[in-house]
């Protein structure tokens, strides 16, 4: 059934490659944004607060920063 829907394999391959590249670029931008946030908050050791101290407040802030970065990256890539 799937073979009948795909008529141009070259276009399918190009779209699949573009999706993979944009996905990798998005992941790199997300990691860069998080590291930038980590650098901008030198008084807070995020890894220690999240890993050892189980600080829920820091986890919520980090999650919101990651979601915000994801929205910006998504808007920039579309």
C-alpha positions in Angstrom: 0.0 0.0 0.0 2.8 2.4 0.9 4.6 1.8 -2.4 1.5 3.0 -4.3 1.6 6.3 -2.5 5.2 7.1 -3.2 5.7 7.8 -6.9 9.0 9.7 -6.9 11.6 7.9 -4.8 14.2 10.7 -5.3 11.9 13.3 -3.8 11.1 11.0 -0.9 14.8 10.4 -0.3 15.5 14.2 -0.4 12.7 14.9 2.0 13.9 12.2 4.3 17.4 13.6 4.2 16.2 17.2 4.8 14.1 16.0 7.8 17.1 14.3 9.3 19.4 17.3 8.8 16.8 19.7 10.2 16.3 17.4 13.2 20.1 17.3 13.9 20.3 21.1 13.5 17.4 21.5 15.9 19.1 19.3 18.5 22.4 21.1 18.2 20.6 24.5 18.6 18.7 23.2 21.7 21.9 22.0 23.3 23.6 25.3 22.5 20.7 27.3 24.0 20.7 25.2 27.2 24.5 25.6 27.6 24.1 29.3 27.1 21.5 29.4 29.8 23.9 27.3 32.0 26.7 29.8 31.4 24.4 32.8 32.1 23.6 31.4 35.6 27.0 30.9 37.2 25.8 30.9 40.8 23.5 27.9 40.2 25.1 24.5 39.5 22.2 23.0 37.5 23.6 19.5 37.5 24.2 19.4 41.2 20.8 21.0 42.0 19.0 18.6 39.7 21.0 15.4 40.3 22.0 15.5 43.9 19.6 17.8 45.6 16.5 16.9 43.5 15.4 20.5 43.5 12.0 20.6 41.8 12.0 24.4 41.4 15.2 24.3 39.4 13.8 21.4 37.3 10.7 23.5 36.5 12.8 26.5 35.5 15.1 24.3 33.3 12.1 22.6 31.7 10.5 26.0 30.9 13.8 27.3 29.4 14.1 24.1 27.2 10.5 24.5 26.0 11.1 28.2 25.3 14.2 27.4 23.3 12.4 24.7 21.4 9.6 27.1 20.4 12.2 29.6 19.2 14.1 27.0 17.2 10.9 25.6 15.8 9.7 29.0 14.6 13.1 29.8 13.2 13.3 26.6 11.2 9.9 26.7 9.7 
